[in-house]
Amino acid sequence: METPILEARHISKSFHEQLNTQVLTDISFTVNKGEFVSVVGKSGCGKSTLLYILSTMDTDYEGELLIDNELVTGKKAARLAEIRNEKIGFVFQFHYLLNEFTVLRNVMLPGLKLNRLTEMQVEQNARKWLTALDIVHLENKLPNKLSGGEKQRVAIARALINDPHIIMGDEPTGNLDKKNSQIVFDIFNTLSGKFGQTLLIVTHDPEFASHTKRTIEMEDGRIKKQ
Amino acid sequence: MKKKLSFDIAKALLLARLKQTLVAAIGVTFSITMFITLLSFMTGLNKLLDNLIINRTPHVRLFNEIQQNPNQPITLVPQYKGAHHFISSIKTANSREELYNSSAILRTLRADSRVQGISQKINTPAFFNEGNTRIAATINGIDVQSENSLFHFFDYITKGVAENLGIIPNSIVPGKALADKLAVDIGDMVYVTMPTGETFPLKVVAFYQSGINDLDKVIAFTSIATAQKLLGKPANYLTEVQVRLNDIAIAPAVAKEYRHLFGIQAEDIQTANAQFETGTSIRTLISYVVGITLLIVAGFGIYNILNMMIYEKMDTIAILKATGFSGRDVKQIFMLIALSIGFFGGLAGLLFGYGLSVIIDNIPFNTAALPTIKTYPVNYNPVYYMIGILFSLLTTYLAGYFPAAKAGRIDPVVIIRGK
């Protein structure tokens, strides 16, 4: 039986500032455990907006969102932060590492915040993921000394540190060259295949999408095909 | 959230902008330094000036004023009772300066628990003979030990040994100015003519310098016993008892009570020196106002720097929030940044303030009016250091609160999408 990790029920959103522009209309879909899903669509079709709603960071929408069978719509900001910390891993287009901390520390931060394991254990896990992503030799470097591809791999390691239920990516390869894009895609693919990790990746790269198991196509704020 | 993690992040953010952090902290340090120095120096000076009066003024002074008897014979005549009496040339015939029943008064005072100590005194006018010239002055017969313990008599001795007053019979301690007039030194004899007409030779054992030159010209001290001998009075003769209380504030009430109890004049220090309190409190107030103004200015500096830091760290805040740090956590991190600037800046301020106070304390300050003072007076009151650090924390807390709250409210979506 398939376990739903993420469930969107009739999600709509409109920007109120400019004469109620409707950006999302009645989006409903489910992501099950272990699925590797990509969301594609043209620029401005609302796929990023949808991702931020699904990630609980944007709370201004209509409809319902369930993560791990827990209704998150209407929850308090502090609880949403906990959910993000524990259940969601993020990979962004721009790598968003903290330049004040070393690579290892960057990866550890969400784990330390969760405070489920000791600092030692978090450090071991961080090193484990850095090793898996083949960047453990960079652990003591500061992020601004890394290349784009390396940074993105650090960001993936950080997303994995708390064993999240789902990893969300907002154009994670959008800023990378072909070779690095391929590396990142391979990592996602391995995570999905080998570790059974659930992934939801927003992309405008049709090649990337074509290699994922499931693709949700969006147009003008609606789901065109899934 | 674990406190340690907040501290780690705050520390990393602070160190990443070390120069800015230092500028903010130096602002706090400077204002706390000035606050401490200003208050220590100002109150040191205040204390010095107050002590000029308080140290030498009894809290309650018991004496007999020469006055006309209010019960004149005519008031005793029944038929003129209630009428207005015109009486010319009333004399103070039976009035004496002596305290009646002085030993009973002393016993009562010594038994009173509010009284810290008493000092007996005999005041008498006298003339010092300098060749043919006679210099009018007042001789105070004092109990040297109690005068010293209550009114720091020895502090004002500039030369000689004042204890000898109680040991060497017929000895005297003239004011320095008076001694200069008489051209005498320690060990010399001076000749004193009493109002009764008798002349006594007295040996100079020390000089006294009160800080008020005019007073030093007309005052000399001797022992009670010598004074009684000069006046030809018995051993219980006293003209004044000076009382020092444990609590200066109750002096007026105590004076009133003694007035009724002993039937003599009793004057309290507040009545005698009403003006000096006002000056003290205003000087202290000014110091506080200046110190606090400095701190508020430093507070605005911290506010600015934190605001700038938050604009610079938008990405960091957004990513912290995206990875599960709540608005409260972010606010806490920025409050920690503000408070550590306040704490370390303030701590450095206390040290520098102390250092500056020590330097001021060692600057020579010689004035003829204050013979015992050699350097600028500084009051090392730990209360100012407490106020300093508390106020630096309070200012940085307030200055940090609004920027930190703003950081806590930052919407990560806006930042991440805005790239």
Boltz contact constraints between the chains, C-beta under 6 A:
constraints:
  - contact:
      token1: [A, 52]
      token2: [B, 413]
      max_distance: 6.0
  - contact:
      token1: [A, 57]
      token2: [B, 412]
      max_distance: 6.0
  - contact:
      token1: [A, 57]
      token2: [B, 413]
      max_distance: 6.0
  - contact:
      token1: [A, 58]
      token2: [B, 413]
      max_distance: 6.0
  - contact:
      token1: [A, 77]
      token2: [B, 327]
      max_distance: 6.0
  - contact:
      token1: [A, 78]
      token2: [B, 326]
      max_distance: 6.0
  - contact:
      token1: [A, 81]
      token2: [B, 324]
      max_distance: 6.0
  - contact:
      token1: [A, 81]
      token2: [B, 326]
      max_distance: 6.0
  - contact:
      token1: [A, 84]
      token2: [B, 324]
      max_distance: 6.0
  - contact:
      token1: [A, 85]
      token2: [B, 324]
      max_distance: 6.0
  - contact:
      token1: [A, 90]
      token2: [B, 322]
      max_distance: 6.0
  - contact:
      token1: [A, 94]
      token2: [B, 419]
      max_distance: 6.0
  - contact:
      token1: [A, 96]
      token2: [B, 319]
      max_distance: 6.0
  - contact:
      token1: [A, 98]
      token2: [B, 316]
      max_distance: 6.0
  - contact:
      token1: [A, 100]
      token2: [B, 12]
      max_distance: 6.0
  - contact:
      token1: [A, 100]
      token2: [B, 13]
      max_distance: 6.0
  - contact:
      token1: [A, 100]
      token2: [B, 16]
      max_distance: 6.0
  - contact:
      token1: [A, 101]
      token2: [B, 12]
      max_distance: 6.0
  - contact:
      token1: [A, 110]
      token2: [B, 323]
      max_distance: 6.0
  - contact:
      token1: [A, 110]
      token2: [B, 324]
      max_distance: 6.0
  - contact:
      token1: [A, 112]
      token2: [B, 5]
      max_distance: 6.0
  - contact:
      token1: [A, 113]
      token2: [B, 324]
      max_distance: 6.0
  - contact:
      token1: [A, 113]
      token2: [B, 325]
      max_distance: 6.0
  - contact:
      token1: [A, 115]
      token2: [B, 2]
      max_distance: 6.0
